[in-house]
Amino acid sequence: MEKNFSLQIDEVFYQYGIFVKGRVHSGRIKLGDRLKVVAQNVEMENLCASLKRYVQQEKVSVNEAIEGDYVCIGLLQGSKLQIKKGMTLIAP
């Protein structure tokens, strides 16, 4: 049985959109997947607009990432003020 996707956000940055970095804690993520950014009293719907995996210090565009991969995810909506380091990204 496959686990649901989750990733704790290590870094948030803005570069023509909002991007988050972190290691996939469980499950898998695919380009276009629906996501939720969650914290104590916050829950925001989102969408995986771009997905890059780090391979030997290089970012490589991929269609899917699995548990253990360190990734950079471009989110469809949000801002650095709303999405912060330490929040969790999950599949709803």
CORGI-V513302 format. One record per residue. OMEGA is omega in radians with two decimals (999 if undefined). Layout:
# CORGI-V513302
omega=[OMEGA	OMEGA]
This chain:
# CORGI-V513302
omega=[-3.09	3.11	3.06	3.13	2.95	-3.13	3.02	-3.06	3.12	-3.05	3.08	3.06	-3.11	3.10	-3.02	-3.12	-3.12	-3.12	3.07	3.10	3.06	3.11	3.11	-3.09	3.13	3.08	3.13	3.10	3.10	3.06	3.14	3.14	3.00	-3.10	2.98	2.99	-3.08	3.03	-3.07	-3.09	-3.06	3.04	-3.09	3.04	3.13	-3.12	3.09	-3.08	3.05	-3.07	3.09	3.12	3.12	3.11	-3.13	3.09	3.11	3.05	-3.13	3.08	-3.14	3.08	-3.07	3.05	-3.09	3.13	3.13	3.13	3.00	-2.98	2.98	-3.08	3.04	-3.12	-3.08	-3.10	3.13	3.11	3.10	3.13	-3.12	-3.05	-3.04	3.04	3.12	3.07	-3.13	3.08	-3.12	2.97	-3.11	999]
